[in-house]
Amino acid sequence: EPTENAPPVSPLGSEPDVALAGAPAPARDTNEAVLTALARAEEARLAREADAAAADPFPDVGDGTFLDRQFGARWTVQSEPARGADGLLWTEANDHCNRLSLGARADWRLPSQLELDTLLQRLPPDRYPWGLTLWSADREPGNPNRLWVSSSPLYAPAWSTAVRDNTGRRLTHRAVCVTGP
């Protein structure tokens, strides 16, 4: 018979899984602990990724464009043409950007010399490898037949106004497009 201070005795099987001293914990508790630890690790990973994305000055938007957080402009991830040695004449590059519809935007254009220069000085060279020379929309002051081109083998912009080589052949370069702000 139970004494006055002793807890009541339950019939067998009516208590939930109670571990006896020295016995392993029930499997259900172990699985819950593992799942909780995995969930916490995943939350921590997602938080680290979110922090890194928030700190990225040039995040890929996921629609073929990336954002320049400092100035609010969106740029094409790929240059046109994307690969190969061929390029575009300036009129082709300008038409390509003006006709572009990407990232739910249709107001694309060739960047100005200042926009391209400012971006290339801040953009890591391996981030969006566009090629060595890129057209800009700007023309040399006082000379409407010469256009600015970024020659940036290491993405350290140097500007050229040549649109023809020394044989008179028209030069081709790649185009990146910008939209906003």
C-alpha positions in Angstrom: 0.0 0.0 0.0 1.2 3.5 -0.8 2.2 5.7 2.1 0.9 9.2 2.5 3.9 10.9 0.9 4.5 8.5 -1.9 3.2 9.3 -5.4 0.3 7.2 -6.6 1.3 4.1 -8.6 0.0 3.9 -12.1 -1.1 0.8 -13.8 1.4 -0.5 -16.3 1.3 1.1 -19.7 -0.5 4.3 -18.6 2.6 6.5 -18.3 4.1 8.0 -21.4 7.6 6.8 -22.4 9.5 7.3 -19.2 13.2 6.5 -19.3 14.5 4.5 -16.5 17.7 5.6 -14.9 20.6 4.6 -17.2 18.3 3.6 -20.0 18.6 5.4 -23.4 16.1 8.1 -24.2 13.1 7.1 -26.3 13.7 7.4 -30.1 11.0 10.0 -30.5 12.8 12.5 -28.2 16.1 11.9 -30.0 14.5 12.4 -33.4 12.8 15.6 -32.2 16.1 16.9 -30.9 17.9 16.2 -34.2 15.1 17.8 -36.2 15.2 20.9 -33.9 19.0 21.1 -34.3 18.7 20.8 -38.1 16.0 23.5 -38.3 18.2 25.9 -36.2 21.2 25.2 -38.4 19.1 25.9 -41.5 17.7 29.1 -40.0 21.3 30.3 -39.2 22.4 29.5 -42.8 19.5 31.4 -44.3 20.3 34.4 -42.0 23.9 34.4 -43.0 22.9 34.3 -46.7 20.4 37.1 -46.2 23.1 39.2 -44.4 25.5 38.5 -47.3 22.9 39.4 -49.9 22.0 42.6 -48.1 25.7 43.6 -48.0 26.3 42.8 -51.8 26.5 46.1 -53.7 25.7 44.3 -57.0 23.1 41.6 -56.3 21.9 39.5 -59.2 18.1 40.1 -59.4 17.6 36.6 -61.0 16.0 37.9 -64.2 19.1 38.5 -66.3 19.9 41.8 -64.5 21.7 43.0 -61.5 21.2 46.0 -59.3 23.8 48.7 -58.5 22.6 49.5 -55.0 24.6 52.7 -54.7 22.9 54.4 -57.7 19.8 52.3 -58.1 20.4 51.4 -61.7 19.9 47.9 -63.1 22.4 46.4 -65.6 22.3 43.4 -67.9 24.2 40.5 -66.5 25.4 39.4 -70.0 27.0 41.6 -72.6 25.9 41.4 -76.2 27.3 39.3 -77.8 27.8 37.3 -74.7 30.7 35.2 -76.0 33.2 35.1 -78.9 35.4 37.7 -80.5 32.6 39.4 -82.5 31.1 42.6 -81.3 28.5 45.1 -82.4 28.7 48.3 -84.3 27.6 51.2 -82.2 24.3 51.5 -84.0 23.7 47.8 -83.4 24.6 48.1 -79.8 22.3 51.1 -79.4 19.4 49.3 -81.1 20.0 46.2 -79.0 19.6 48.2 -75.8 16.7 50.3 -77.0 14.7 47.1 -78.0 15.6 45.1 -75.0 12.8 43.9 -72.7 14.2 42.3 -69.6 13.3 42.1 -66.0 9.9 43.5 -66.6 11.5 46.7 -67.9 11.5 48.0 -71.5 13.4 51.3 -70.9 16.9 50.0 -71.5 19.7 52.0 -73.1 23.4 52.2 -73.6 25.1 53.6 -70.5 26.7 57.0 -70.5 30.5 57.2 -70.2 30.1 58.4 -66.5 27.7 55.5 -65.7 30.0 52.9 -67.2 33.1 54.3 -65.8 31.6 54.6 -62.3 30.4 51.0 -62.4 33.6 49.5 -63.8 35.7 51.1 -61.1 33.6 49.5 -58.3 32.6 46.2 -59.9 34.9 43.2 -59.2 36.5 42.2 -62.6 35.3 38.6 -62.3 31.8 39.4 -61.2 30.2 40.0 -64.6 32.8 39.3 -67.3 31.6 41.4 -70.2 34.7 41.5 -72.4 37.4 44.0 -73.0 35.6 46.8 -74.7 32.2 48.2 -74.2 30.2 50.8 -76.0 28.8 53.9 -74.2 26.2 56.2 -75.4 28.4 59.3 -75.2 30.0 61.2 -78.1 33.1 63.2 -77.9 32.2 66.9 -77.3 32.4 68.8 -80.5 32.8 65.7 -82.6 29.5 63.9 -83.2 31.2 61.1 -85.3 33.3 59.7 -82.5 32.0 57.6 -79.7 33.4 56.7 -76.3 34.4 53.1 -75.7 35.6 51.6 -72.4 38.8 49.7 -73.0 39.0 47.8 -69.7 41.3 44.7 -69.8 41.3 44.8 -66.0 38.2 46.8 -65.6 40.3 49.9 -65.1 38.5 52.1 -67.6 40.5 54.0 -70.2 38.5 55.8 -72.8 39.0 55.7 -76.5 37.1 57.7 -79.2 38.1 55.5 -82.1 35.3 53.9 -84.1 37.6 52.8 -87.0 40.9 51.0 -87.0 43.9 52.4 -88.9 42.7 50.7 -92.1 39.4 52.5 -91.9 37.5 49.4 -90.9 34.7 50.1 -88.4 35.3 48.7 -84.9 33.0 46.5 -83.1 32.6 46.2 -79.3 30.3 44.6 -76.8 27.2 46.2 -75.3 25.8 46.2 -71.8 22.6 48.0 -71.1 21.3 50.0 -68.2 18.0 51.2 -66.9 16.9 53.4 -64.1 17.0 55.6 -61.8 
